[in-house]
Amino acid sequence: QVQLVESGGGLVQAGGSLRLSCAASGSIFSINVMGWYRQAPGKQRELVARMASGGSAVYKISVKDRFTISRDNAKNTVYLQMNSLKPEDTAVYYCNLNSGPSGMDYWGKGTLVTVSS
C-alpha cells in the first residue's frame, strides 16, 4: 500500500508563488520517479514536472522557466516551487509516484491551485 499526500495549494494572484509538497509512504522502491500532474478546467490531466530518484528531471515546456521540481529521497517527498504564476496555471495538481517492476502508478488526491487575474 502506497499513500501520497499533497499540500501547499491555495489562491494566489497572478505573478505570485506557491510551493507544493507531496509525501509518500508505504512500500516504496528506492528507484522511482515522483512528479506532478495537473488537470485544468476542460482539459486532460497533463505532466507538469517529474524527477527520478537519481535526480534527472523533465518539465512541461510551458513551465520550465517558472517552476522547479526537487525531492528529498530520504523523506520520499517531492516539491514543486511555482513562480510567476499565471491564470492558466489554475488546476488541481496531483502528485504521482511511479515505481516497481511493473511501473505501477500511484496518485494523491490532489490540491487545488487557483491563480486570479
C-alpha positions in Angstrom: 0.0 0.0 0.0 1.4 3.4 -1.1 -0.1 6.7 0.0 0.6 10.1 -1.4 -0.4 13.3 0.5 -0.2 16.7 -1.2 -0.2 20.1 0.5 0.5 23.7 -0.4 -2.2 24.6 -2.8 -4.2 27.8 -2.5 -5.4 31.0 -4.0 -2.8 33.5 -5.3 -2.7 36.5 -7.6 -1.1 36.4 -11.0 2.7 36.7 -10.6 2.7 35.1 -7.2 4.3 31.9 -6.0 3.4 28.7 -4.3 5.3 25.6 -3.2 3.6 22.3 -3.3 4.7 19.3 -1.3 4.0 15.6 -1.6 5.0 13.0 1.0 4.9 9.3 0.0 4.6 6.5 2.5 4.3 2.7 2.3 6.3 0.1 0.4 8.3 2.3 -2.0 11.1 1.1 -4.2 14.2 3.2 -3.9 14.4 3.6 -7.7 11.4 5.5 -8.7 10.0 8.7 -10.3 7.9 11.2 -8.5 6.2 14.1 -10.1 3.3 16.5 -10.5 0.4 16.4 -12.9 -2.4 18.9 -13.2 -5.9 19.0 -14.6 -7.2 22.4 -15.6 -10.9 23.0 -16.3 -11.9 21.5 -19.6 -8.5 19.8 -20.2 -7.0 16.4 -19.8 -4.5 15.7 -17.0 -1.0 16.6 -18.1 2.5 16.2 -16.8 3.9 19.3 -15.1 7.3 18.0 -14.0 8.8 14.8 -12.7 12.1 13.8 -11.2 13.7 10.4 -10.9 15.4 9.2 -7.7 18.7 9.8 -9.4 18.0 13.4 -9.9 17.1 13.8 -13.5 14.1 15.9 -14.2 11.7 16.8 -17.1 9.3 19.6 -17.3 6.3 20.6 -19.4 7.8 23.2 -21.8 5.4 26.0 -20.8 6.5 25.9 -17.2 10.2 25.1 -17.4 11.3 28.7 -16.8 9.0 29.3 -13.9 8.6 26.0 -11.9 11.3 24.0 -10.2 10.9 20.4 -9.0 13.0 19.0 -6.2 12.9 16.0 -3.9 14.2 14.5 -0.7 14.8 10.8 -1.2 15.2 10.1 2.5 11.8 11.5 3.1 10.2 10.2 -0.1 9.0 13.8 -0.6 8.8 15.8 -3.8 8.3 19.6 -4.1 7.2 21.9 -6.8 8.2 25.6 -6.5 5.9 27.6 -8.7 6.8 31.2 -9.5 5.3 33.8 -11.8 2.0 32.0 -11.7 -0.5 32.7 -14.4 -4.3 32.3 -14.5 -3.8 29.4 -16.9 -1.9 27.5 -14.2 -5.2 27.2 -12.3 -5.8 23.5 -11.9 -5.9 20.6 -9.5 -2.4 19.4 -9.0 -1.8 15.7 -8.4 1.3 14.0 -7.0 2.4 10.9 -8.8 4.8 8.1 -7.9 5.9 5.5 -10.5 7.9 2.5 -9.3 8.2 -1.2 -9.1 8.9 -3.9 -11.6 5.7 -3.2 -13.4 6.0 0.6 -13.3 2.9 1.0 -11.2 1.4 4.5 -10.8 0.2 5.8 -7.5 -1.7 9.1 -7.1 -2.5 11.6 -4.5 -6.0 13.1 -4.1 -4.9 16.5 -5.5 -4.5 20.0 -4.2 -6.2 23.0 -5.8 -4.2 25.9 -7.2 -6.2 28.9 -8.2 -4.5 31.9 -9.8 -6.5 35.1 -10.1 -6.0 37.8 -12.7 
